[in-house]
Amino acid sequence: MAGKVSPLAPAVMPEMPDIEGVRLIAAEAGIRYAGRKDVMLAVLDPGTTVAGVLTRSRCPSAPVDWCREHLPGGTARALVVNSGNANAFTGMRGRQAVEKTAALAAAAVGCSADEVFLASTGVIGEPLDPGPFEAVLADMAKKAAAGGFAEAAKSIMTTDTFPKYASITADLGGTEVTINGIAKGSGMIAPDMATMLGFLFTDAPIAAPVLQAMLRRAAEKSFNAVTVDGDTSTSDTVLLFATGKAADRGAPRIDTVDDERLKPFRRALARVMRQLAKLLARDGEGASKFVTVSVEGAENNRSAKRIAMAIANSPLVKTAIAGEDANWGRVVMAVGKAGEPADRDRLSIWFGEIRVALDGERDPLYDEEIATDYMKQREIDLRVDLGIGEGSARVWTCDLTHDYISINADYRS
């Protein structure tokens, strides 16, 4: 966990209300970090449904494999997350560690092991000893209490400089329901089904297949639209838990995706996930600039997103932003390398409200001094219009500074 808080960190974090049916606790298990909490447990009431999106990495962690195996069951009673060790590339010992951890959590909570979900983050390739879980989980289950979302978010941090959490309310059939989310991620962040670790909790009574459809859709324009360094983690996991407790206050149970009453909830879920995704970019390792990349006029939305990600992942674009250099030529390069339909002679580029390139060449009104002054801001908006279609996309990233190298060069030492 980095010592210096990102200059892009929010000045104020939100209050996190309780979610009925969710009890949380964080503890110090000594997995890797000394003197800090490094494991969290969420205890979920019976009847909780679950959905998830997981990394497409071909080298997934043991906890990712475990979640993928048990998500089709659609029910959850516990979530265990540790920081400091990713339990990835750990062979049979990794599988044994997740099986042991799930069994310990199941015994502590009073459920079956297939209702326990797991996630790990940290160093890849080091076996995870389940012993520390055995030492703390039973006591944690007894002490877990309503609230505790901020503390839980802190416990799953690695190189993060601040905890990430957000909350929103929504109308569901005339009853107010709440969605709380926590996330971690600072480096090894690139979208590919899910990015980083993210855990969302709601009291809404929604069936697992409906949750799954909403989560997958919302991930595409939130967690899958953020990048720090272009590297997809072995451990990317996003889970959404719905306790259904709002049914006691009159909320209707939602069993189909096309239920009209679901629309406000769907919008709220997408919004809270975008908030969390932006916090990841704001805490990118070594970041000094928060960057929004918008692409419009592409052949279709999918093409627009690929071009936006090519720009956002370009080391040359990111280092130019870090150096406060309005080098729009690097944006042209990134558009061209994306492999998507584009017409050089229709391409236009803006930094903020400043149009720097028009129809395939430098804007005739371009002023280097004005553009350079804009690049000194903490938040940069970069917009591209390809001029060939109706496709559009928006992604978020950060700049690439010397500190990124320092953080990652020292990570294992």
C-alpha positions as CSV (number, residue, x, y, z in Angstrom):
1,M,0.0,0.0,0.0
2,A,1.5,3.3,-1.1
3,G,2.3,5.9,1.5
4,K,1.4,9.0,-0.5
5,V,-2.2,9.6,-1.3
6,S,-3.0,10.3,-4.9
7,P,-3.4,14.0,-5.7
8,L,-6.5,12.9,-7.6
9,A,-8.2,11.4,-4.6
10,P,-11.7,12.8,-3.8
11,A,-11.7,15.4,-1.1
12,V,-14.7,13.8,0.6
13,M,-15.9,10.2,0.5
14,P,-19.6,9.3,0.8
15,E,-21.4,8.0,3.9
16,M,-22.1,4.3,3.5
17,P,-25.5,3.3,4.8
18,D,-26.1,-0.2,6.2
19,I,-27.4,-2.8,3.8
20,E,-29.9,-5.1,5.6
21,G,-28.8,-8.7,5.4
22,V,-25.0,-7.7,5.1
23,R,-22.6,-7.8,8.0
24,L,-19.0,-6.9,7.5
25,I,-15.7,-7.1,9.3
26,A,-12.0,-6.7,8.5
27,A,-9.1,-8.2,10.5
28,E,-5.3,-8.5,10.5
29,A,-4.3,-12.0,9.5
30,G,-0.7,-11.3,8.7
31,I,-0.8,-12.6,5.2
32,R,1.8,-10.2,3.9
33,Y,1.4,-6.8,5.4
34,A,2.5,-6.1,9.0
35,G,0.3,-3.9,11.2
36,R,-2.7,-3.6,9.0
37,K,-6.0,-5.4,8.3
38,D,-5.6,-7.6,5.3
39,V,-8.7,-9.8,5.2
40,M,-12.4,-9.0,5.0
41,L,-15.5,-11.1,5.6
42,A,-19.0,-10.3,4.5
43,V,-21.7,-12.4,6.1
44,L,-24.9,-12.6,4.0
45,D,-28.3,-13.6,5.2
46,P,-30.0,-16.7,3.7
47,G,-31.7,-16.0,0.4
48,T,-29.0,-13.7,-0.9
49,T,-28.5,-14.0,-4.7
50,V,-25.2,-13.4,-6.5
51,A,-23.9,-12.5,-9.9
52,G,-20.3,-12.0,-11.1
53,V,-18.0,-11.1,-13.9
54,L,-14.5,-12.5,-13.9
55,T,-11.2,-12.0,-15.7
56,R,-10.7,-13.4,-19.2
57,S,-7.0,-13.9,-18.4
58,R,-5.9,-17.4,-19.5
59,C,-3.9,-17.5,-16.3
60,P,-6.7,-16.9,-13.7
61,S,-6.1,-17.1,-10.0
62,A,-7.5,-20.0,-7.9
63,P,-10.2,-17.8,-6.3
64,V,-11.4,-16.8,-9.8
65,D,-11.7,-20.5,-10.8
66,W,-13.6,-21.1,-7.5
67,C,-16.0,-18.2,-8.2
68,R,-16.6,-19.3,-11.8
69,E,-17.4,-22.8,-10.6
70,H,-19.9,-21.6,-8.0
71,L,-21.6,-18.6,-9.6
72,P,-24.1,-20.8,-11.5
73,G,-25.6,-21.8,-8.1
74,G,-26.9,-18.2,-7.8
75,T,-26.8,-18.1,-4.0
76,A,-24.3,-16.7,-1.5
77,R,-23.8,-16.6,2.3
78,A,-20.3,-15.3,2.6
79,L,-17.5,-13.4,0.9
80,V,-13.8,-13.7,1.9
81,V,-11.2,-11.3,0.4
82,N,-7.6,-11.0,1.2
83,S,-4.8,-8.6,0.1
84,G,-1.1,-9.3,-0.1
85,N,-1.2,-12.5,-2.0
86,A,-3.2,-13.1,-5.3
87,N,-3.1,-17.0,-5.0
88,A,-2.5,-17.0,-8.7
89,F,-0.1,-19.4,-10.5
90,T,0.1,-21.5,-7.4
91,G,-1.0,-24.9,-8.9
92,M,-2.7,-27.5,-6.8
93,R,-1.7,-25.7,-3.6
94,G,-3.7,-22.7,-4.7
95,R,-6.8,-24.9,-5.3
96,Q,-6.3,-26.5,-1.9
97,A,-6.0,-23.1,-0.3
98,V,-9.4,-21.9,-1.7
99,E,-11.1,-25.1,-0.7
100,K,-9.7,-24.9,2.8
101,T,-10.7,-21.2,3.1
102,A,-14.2,-21.8,1.8
103,A,-14.6,-24.7,4.3
104,L,-13.5,-22.5,7.1
105,A,-15.8,-19.7,6.2
106,A,-18.7,-22.1,5.7
107,A,-18.2,-23.5,9.2
108,A,-17.9,-20.0,10.7
109,V,-21.0,-18.7,9.0
110,G,-23.1,-21.9,9.0
111,C,-23.6,-22.6,5.3
112,S,-22.3,-24.9,2.6
113,A,-18.9,-24.2,1.0
114,D,-20.4,-23.6,-2.4
115,E,-22.2,-20.5,-1.0
116,V,-18.8,-18.9,-0.1
117,F,-17.2,-16.6,-2.6
118,L,-13.5,-15.8,-2.6
119,A,-11.1,-13.2,-4.0
120,S,-7.4,-12.5,-3.5
121,T,-5.2,-9.7,-4.6
122,G,-1.4,-9.1,-4.3
123,V,1.7,-10.9,-5.4
124,I,1.4,-13.6,-8.1
125,G,3.2,-16.9,-7.8
126,E,3.5,-17.2,-4.1
127,P,1.5,-20.0,-2.4
128,L,-1.2,-18.8,0.0
129,D,-1.1,-20.4,3.4
130,P,-4.7,-20.9,4.6
131,G,-3.5,-21.0,8.2
132,P,-4.0,-17.2,8.8
133,F,-7.7,-17.6,7.7
134,E,-8.1,-20.5,10.2
135,A,-6.8,-18.2,12.9
136,V,-9.3,-15.4,12.3
137,L,-12.4,-16.4,10.4
138,A,-14.4,-18.0,13.2
139,D,-14.0,-14.9,15.4
140,M,-14.7,-12.6,12.5
141,A,-18.0,-14.3,11.8
142,K,-19.1,-13.8,15.4
143,K,-18.1,-10.1,15.4
144,A,-19.3,-9.1,11.9
145,A,-21.8,-6.3,12.1
146,A,-23.9,-4.0,9.9
147,G,-21.9,-1.2,8.2
148,G,-18.1,-1.4,8.0
149,F,-17.9,-0.8,4.2
150,A,-15.1,1.8,4.5
151,E,-13.0,-0.4,6.7
152,A,-13.6,-3.4,4.4
153,A,-12.4,-1.3,1.4
154,K,-9.2,-0.4,3.3
155,S,-8.4,-4.0,4.0
156,I,-8.4,-5.1,0.4
157,M,-5.9,-2.4,-0.7
158,T,-2.5,-3.2,-2.2
159,T,-0.7,-0.3,-4.0
160,D,-3.9,1.7,-3.7
161,T,-3.4,5.0,-1.9
162,F,-7.0,5.5,-0.8
163,P,-10.1,3.2,-0.2
164,K,-12.7,3.2,-2.9
165,Y,-16.4,3.0,-2.1
166,A,-19.7,4.5,-3.3
167,S,-23.4,4.3,-2.5
168,I,-26.6,5.1,-4.3
169,T,-30.4,4.6,-3.8
170,A,-33.0,3.6,-6.3
171,D,-36.7,3.1,-6.6
172,L,-37.8,-0.4,-7.1
173,G,-41.6,-0.7,-7.5
174,G,-42.2,2.2,-5.2
175,T,-39.7,1.1,-2.5
176,E,-36.3,2.7,-2.0
177,V,-33.5,0.2,-2.2
178,T,-29.7,0.8,-1.7
179,I,-26.6,-0.2,-3.6
180,N,-23.2,0.0,-1.9
181,G,-20.0,-0.8,-3.6
182,I,-16.3,-1.2,-2.7
183,A,-13.4,-1.7,-5.0
184,K,-9.6,-1.9,-5.1
185,G,-7.2,-1.3,-7.9
186,S,-4.3,0.9,-8.7
187,G,-2.1,-1.0,-11.1
188,M,-2.4,-4.0,-13.4
189,I,-5.6,-2.4,-14.5
190,A,-7.0,-3.0,-18.0
191,P,-10.5,-4.1,-18.8
192,D,-11.3,-7.6,-19.9
193,M,-14.6,-8.7,-18.5
194,A,-13.9,-7.4,-15.1
195,T,-11.1,-5.1,-13.9
196,M,-9.6,-5.2,-10.4
197,L,-11.8,-6.3,-7.4
198,G,-15.2,-4.9,-6.9
199,F,-18.0,-6.0,-4.6
200,L,-21.5,-4.6,-4.7
201,F,-24.3,-5.2,-2.2
202,T,-28.0,-4.4,-2.4
203,D,-31.1,-5.1,-0.3
204,A,-33.2,-5.4,-3.5
205,P,-35.0,-8.8,-4.1
206,I,-33.7,-9.7,-7.5
207,A,-33.2,-13.2,-9.0
208,A,-29.6,-14.2,-9.8
209,P,-30.1,-14.5,-13.6
210,V,-31.4,-10.9,-13.7
211,L,-28.5,-9.7,-11.5
212,Q,-26.1,-11.4,-13.9
213,A,-27.6,-9.8,-17.0
214,M,-27.5,-6.3,-15.4
215,L,-24.0,-6.7,-14.0
216,R,-22.5,-7.9,-17.3
217,R,-24.1,-5.0,-19.2
218,A,-23.1,-2.3,-16.6
219,A,-19.5,-3.6,-16.5
220,E,-19.0,-2.8,-20.1
221,K,-19.4,0.9,-19.6
222,S,-17.8,1.1,-16.2
223,F,-15.2,-1.4,-15.0
224,N,-14.5,-2.4,-18.6
225,A,-14.0,1.2,-19.6
226,V,-11.1,2.0,-17.3
227,T,-7.4,1.4,-17.8
228,V,-4.3,2.4,-15.9
229,D,-1.5,0.4,-17.6
230,G,-3.0,-2.0,-20.2
231,D,-2.3,-5.1,-18.1
232,T,-5.2,-7.4,-17.3
233,S,-4.9,-9.0,-13.9
234,T,-5.1,-12.7,-13.1
235,S,-7.5,-11.9,-10.3
236,D,-10.1,-9.5,-11.7
237,T,-13.4,-10.2,-10.0
238,V,-16.7,-8.2,-9.6
239,L,-19.5,-9.7,-7.6
240,L,-23.0,-8.4,-6.9
241,F,-25.0,-9.6,-3.9
242,A,-28.7,-9.0,-3.4
243,T,-30.1,-9.9,0.0
244,G,-33.7,-9.3,-0.9
245,K,-34.4,-7.7,2.5
246,A,-36.2,-4.8,0.9
247,A,-39.1,-7.2,0.2
248,D,-40.0,-6.8,3.8
249,R,-40.6,-3.1,3.1
250,G,-42.7,-3.8,0.0
251,A,-40.2,-4.1,-2.8
252,P,-41.3,-6.5,-5.5
253,R,-39.3,-9.5,-6.3
254,I,-37.8,-9.1,-9.8
255,D,-37.5,-12.4,-11.8
256,T,-37.2,-11.1,-15.4
257,V,-34.8,-8.7,-17.0
258,D,-37.5,-6.9,-18.9
259,D,-39.5,-6.0,-15.8
260,E,-40.3,-2.3,-16.2
261,R,-39.9,-1.7,-12.5
262,L,-36.2,-2.6,-12.8
263,K,-35.2,0.4,-14.9
264,P,-34.4,2.9,-12.1
265,F,-32.3,0.1,-10.3
266,R,-30.5,-0.7,-13.6
267,R,-29.6,3.0,-14.0
268,A,-28.4,3.3,-10.4
269,L,-26.3,0.2,-10.6
270,A,-24.6,1.5,-13.8
271,R,-24.0,4.8,-12.1
272,V,-22.4,3.5,-8.9
273,M,-20.2,1.2,-11.0
274,R,-19.0,4.1,-13.0
275,Q,-18.2,6.0,-9.9
276,L,-16.0,3.2,-8.6
277,A,-14.4,2.8,-12.0
278,K,-13.4,6.4,-12.1
279,L,-11.9,6.1,-8.6
280,L,-9.6,3.4,-10.0
281,A,-8.2,5.8,-12.6
282,R,-7.9,8.5,-10.0
283,D,-5.7,6.1,-8.0
284,G,-3.6,4.8,-10.9
285,E,-0.1,4.0,-9.7
286,G,1.8,7.3,-9.8
287,A,-1.0,9.2,-11.4
288,S,-1.1,13.0,-11.5
289,K,-3.8,13.5,-14.1
290,F,-7.3,12.0,-14.5
291,V,-8.1,11.6,-18.2
292,T,-11.4,11.1,-20.0
293,V,-11.1,9.8,-23.5
294,S,-14.2,10.2,-25.7
295,V,-14.4,8.9,-29.3
296,E,-17.3,9.8,-31.6
297,G,-18.1,9.5,-35.3
298,A,-16.8,5.9,-35.4
299,E,-18.2,3.1,-37.5
300,N,-20.0,1.6,-34.5
301,N,-19.8,1.7,-30.7
302,R,-17.5,-1.3,-30.5
303,S,-15.0,0.2,-32.9
304,A,-15.2,3.5,-31.0
305,K,-14.3,1.7,-27.7
306,R,-11.4,-0.1,-29.3
307,I,-10.0,3.2,-30.5
308,A,-10.6,4.9,-27.2
309,M,-8.7,2.1,-25.4
310,A,-5.9,2.4,-27.9
311,I,-5.5,6.1,-27.0
312,A,-6.0,5.5,-23.3
313,N,-3.4,2.7,-23.2
314,S,-0.8,4.4,-25.3
315,P,2.4,5.0,-23.3
316,L,3.2,7.9,-25.6
317,V,-0.1,9.6,-25.1
318,K,0.0,9.0,-21.3
319,T,3.6,10.3,-20.9
320,A,2.8,13.4,-23.0
321,I,-0.1,14.1,-20.7
322,A,2.2,13.6,-17.7
323,G,4.6,16.1,-19.2
324,E,1.7,18.5,-19.9
325,D,2.5,18.4,-23.6
326,A,-0.4,18.9,-26.0
327,N,1.1,16.4,-28.4
328,W,-1.9,15.6,-30.5
329,G,0.3,13.7,-33.0
330,R,0.5,10.9,-30.5
331,V,-3.3,10.7,-30.5
332,V,-3.3,10.4,-34.2
333,M,-0.8,7.6,-33.9
334,A,-3.0,5.7,-31.4
335,V,-6.1,6.1,-33.6
336,G,-4.1,4.7,-36.6
337,K,-2.7,1.7,-34.7
338,A,-6.1,0.6,-33.3
339,G,-6.8,-1.4,-36.5
340,E,-10.4,0.0,-36.7
341,P,-12.0,1.9,-39.6
342,A,-10.8,5.5,-39.7
343,D,-10.3,8.2,-42.4
344,R,-7.2,10.3,-41.8
345,D,-8.7,13.2,-43.7
346,R,-11.8,13.3,-41.5
347,L,-10.2,13.1,-38.2
348,S,-10.6,15.9,-35.6
349,I,-9.2,16.1,-32.1
350,W,-9.9,18.3,-29.0
351,F,-8.1,18.8,-25.7
352,G,-10.9,20.1,-23.6
353,E,-12.7,22.7,-25.6
354,I,-9.6,23.4,-27.7
355,R,-9.7,21.9,-31.1
356,V,-6.2,21.0,-32.0
357,A,-6.7,19.1,-35.3
358,L,-9.4,19.3,-38.0
359,D,-10.1,17.2,-41.0
360,G,-6.7,15.4,-41.0
361,E,-4.4,18.3,-40.2
362,R,-3.6,20.9,-37.6
363,D,-6.5,23.2,-36.8
364,P,-5.8,26.6,-38.6
365,L,-6.7,28.4,-35.3
366,Y,-4.4,26.1,-33.2
367,D,-2.5,28.0,-30.4
368,E,0.3,26.0,-28.8
369,E,0.4,28.3,-25.7
370,I,-3.4,27.9,-25.0
371,A,-3.2,24.1,-25.5
372,T,-0.2,23.8,-23.2
373,D,-1.9,25.9,-20.5
374,Y,-4.9,23.5,-20.6
375,M,-2.6,20.5,-20.1
376,K,-1.5,21.8,-16.7
377,Q,-5.0,21.0,-15.3
378,R,-5.5,17.9,-13.0
379,E,-8.3,16.6,-15.2
380,I,-7.9,16.3,-18.9
381,D,-10.7,15.7,-21.5
382,L,-9.5,14.3,-24.8
383,R,-12.0,14.0,-27.6
384,V,-11.7,12.4,-31.0
385,D,-14.2,12.6,-33.9
386,L,-13.6,10.1,-36.7
387,G,-16.3,11.6,-38.9
388,I,-17.3,8.3,-40.5
389,G,-20.3,7.0,-38.5
390,E,-22.4,7.2,-35.4
391,G,-20.4,5.0,-33.0
392,S,-19.2,6.5,-29.7
393,A,-17.5,5.4,-26.5
394,R,-16.0,6.9,-23.4
395,V,-13.2,5.5,-21.2
396,W,-11.1,6.7,-18.3
397,T,-7.4,6.5,-17.6
398,C,-4.6,8.4,-16.0
399,D,-1.2,9.7,-17.1
400,L,2.1,7.7,-16.9
401,T,4.7,9.2,-14.6
402,H,8.1,8.3,-13.2
403,D,6.4,7.2,-10.0
404,Y,4.6,4.3,-11.8
405,I,8.1,2.8,-12.5
406,S,9.2,3.3,-8.9
407,I,6.1,1.7,-7.4
408,N,6.3,-1.4,-9.6
409,A,10.1,-1.7,-9.4
410,D,9.8,-1.9,-5.6
411,Y,6.6,-3.9,-5.4
412,R,8.1,-7.3,-4.3
413,S,11.0,-5.8,-2.3
